[in-house]
Amino acid sequence: MADKAFITPKVLRWARESARMSLETAAAKVPTTPEKLNDWEEGTQQPTVRQAETLAKAYRRPFALFFLPEIPRDFQPLQDFRTKNASPLGTASVFIIREMQQKQAWLHDVYEESGEKPLPFVGSFTLSSSPQQVAKSILSQLEINPSFYSTDNPIREWISKAEQRGIFISRTSFIHTRMKIDSEELQGFTIADSYAPFVFINSGDWDAPQLFTLVHELAHIWIAQSGISNATDSLVRGKDKFHLVELFCNEVAANALMPSELMRALPKNTFQSGSVVFRTAKTIGISSFAFLVRALELNLISLDKYRELKHVADADFREFLKKEAAAKERQKDKKGGPNPYLLLLNKNGRLFTQVVLDAFRSGSLPPAQASNLLKTKVTSFSKFEDFLYK
């Protein structure tokens, strides 16, 4: 007979509920019946050790946690700045937030204990500040000029410059191959810590919305407002439905990515056709829609012209997405899909990966903890590290 695991029932229930899993979903992981899992959570029966270990893995909790006498103190939920009718956060969203909180908490402790100084730009402005001034500060601190990107990949340039300033950035669209993070639920979030600010971007969308979300999240850091965002929604719907923090950060992002000087210096024929709008927007790394909204706000085009150009730009964008999808399929056929180490590197972030590997190589970070932080085996570190410098 298999050994029973005499877990604490209320802790078992808390672990499932905090993972946003129903009894039916969690029971299928074991597998067992929802009724039996409920009995374990009520304490009328006990799971076997293997069953409890399976649940710990499914809930992404340490197995030993189930034996604590009381529900442990968990990471505090991030403030939800999304609209009230936003989709509830599902299991994948909860897991990625918890994972990034764990990484950030480790970073904070490392930097604070080593005597690092707090980053001066975190919380350097408030909601009463001018969005234009915040945007200028971000561009100045990161040494970015949206009129003259040094590469043809603006989002990569923004990420690289942000990491150089000590901002940790993670980009992914999944927990694992069977658990995708829904962009309707979660586009991004920020932990605006003064020692180790952390930004997460859902990479499920194409680069332009991701870039807008990234700069929106940077604005959260500059006003020290940690939280969950659906950054670009307020460009689409009525602004009265949105949190003031989200509206402010969107204004900052628009001013940083599309400064008024850049917009007013555009050639006069920019707004004569949707195809020119699409090409211009793509060059500066933003969507045609965000570009047209900004032009309308600056009175560079009329409302009628905005509607006309948006209709054409939408058609051009649909064609662009078809070509992008076809290109991805061809790439997948050639190489069998993206390299898993590269995907993991984007998820962990290059700066975070470098900090963990440096601590591991110096002997200050135990192998098991390094493996847990990077979500890969120690024996894979050398292969993983190769992608760090590509």
Secondary structure, DSSP 8 states (H G I E B T S, - for coil): ---B----HHHHHHHHHHTT--HHHHHHHTT--HHHHHHHHHTSS--BHHHHHHHHHHHT--GGGGG-SS---------B-S-TTS----HHHHHHHHHHHHHHHHHHHHHHHTT----TTTT-S-TTS-HHHHHHHHHHHHT--TTS-SSS-HHHHHHHHHHHTT-EEEEESEEETTEE--TTT-SEEEE--SSS-EEEEETTS-HHHHHHHHHHHHHHHHTT--EEE-GGGGGTS-GGGS-HHHHHHHHHHHHHHS-HHHHHTS-GGGGG-HHHHHHHHHHTTS-HHHHHHHHHHTTSS-HHHHHHHHHHHHHHHHHHHHHHHHHHHHHHHHHSSS-HHHHHHHHH-HHHHHHHHHHHHHTSS-HHHHHHHHTS-GGGHHHHHHGGG-
